[in-house]
Amino acid sequence: MLKKSFVVAMALLSGVVFWGTANHQPALAATKAKPVNLYLTRHGQTMFNINGRGQGWADSPLTDTGIQVAHQLGYGLYGLHFSAAYSADNMRTFKTAHYALSSSGNGKVPVTWTANLREGGYGSFEGQKYDEVNKITMPLLRPAGTYSGPQDFSKAQQALGKDFWPALQDAYHDAESVDGGKYSDPTLPASLKAESANQVISRMNTELTAIAKKAANKGGNVLVVSSGMSIPEWLSAQANYTVNSFVNWGNEAVMKVTYKNGQFYFPKYVSSETLLYTINKGAKLQQLPANQLRVRTFKVKKNVLTGKTSSNAALTVLNNKGTVLQKTKAKPAGNFTFKLSSAALKKVKNFKQFKLMSTPAGAKESLNMASDQITQTVFGNKTATVKVVQ
């Protein structure tokens, strides 16, 4: 009887344990999600930008400056590995992403485009001069009647702060029906009329959340290119975005947004200047010499390291923890042959492998960003791991 009761008790206990484990699977799965860094970026300068024309769903090509700065953006992001990249389904955002990836060392990463990352739709006002459109939309900014036209544009920005962009989007939407639809293009179907801010925010949130959740399986970095109104409209609705002042998203401005535990997190301080830091840094980095590093052989018996790098590059031997073991310099032709010191060799034997870093001549500047933005060492540094051959 005791044996039978014991078996029943164990069966019940097993059932409880099994049931508890099964019901904790979602929680365990959630803990496996890894932080994702979305590098949220505006497209480069376009023809309509310099013509002063509105381009929401409409598109226009990047200017030569837009292409050049897209490459500078890439240089500013150099050293970051992107697991994925996304853009709106137009050429100005797709090309910006393509050029930035190419110059950041991520040229093989494909760009996925989606309509959800588009700029807010301007409907009947697509392609029109901003100064003319502002005469209609500015008086509609809430509270309606406060602003009379283009001359009050800056005044509205400062007064409304982060809510300026959604207010302007709603003004485009409202202008379609003001005065009996006087300004609305009758040839446009309803699906092409100007969007409301809520519509833009909703689709942006849907897409960015989906992108972040997909990347959370492995974590890492994702490049996302959208536009100068859709991005701040989305930001204005985010609970963790605490910047209340007006911030202008210049062409190819970028912000690092972190997604973890199902929430988005943002830098504590954001200004028009901090958003342009990456491309300004990239412009400086473009002026530094390119760098290469090829290691041929290293054998413990001869303890000689040979290879080729950039002309007169500085070479640093480190252990796997980053501790400097020895320094030397390449020859003018870039060739190097040197012996590790006895002290360095002893440590190398213990670790069985070590790192060799090459820094090009003239690359003396260290360009690090604030901790809540992007951290990137000087462009051109190349590091190779060298195995010890007995």
Secondary structure, DSSP 8 states (H G I E B T S, - for coil): -HHHHHHHHHHHHHHHHHHHHHHTHHHHHHHH---EEEEEEE---BHHHHHTB--SS----B-HHHHHHHHHHHHHTTT--EEEEEEESSHHHHHHHHHHHHHTT-TTS-EEEEGGGS----GGGTTSBHHHHHHHHGGGSTTTTS--SGGGHHHHHHHHGGGHHHHHHHHHHHHTTHHHHTTS-TTS-GGGS---HHHHHHHHHHHHHHHHHHHTTT-EEEEEEE-TTHHHHHHHT-TT----S-----TT-EEEEEEETTEEE--S---HHHHTHHHHHHHHHTTS----EEEEEEETTTTEEEEEESTT-EEEEE-TT--EEEEEE--TTSEEEEE--HHHHHHHHHHSEEEEEEE-TT--------TTS-----TT-EEEEEE-B-
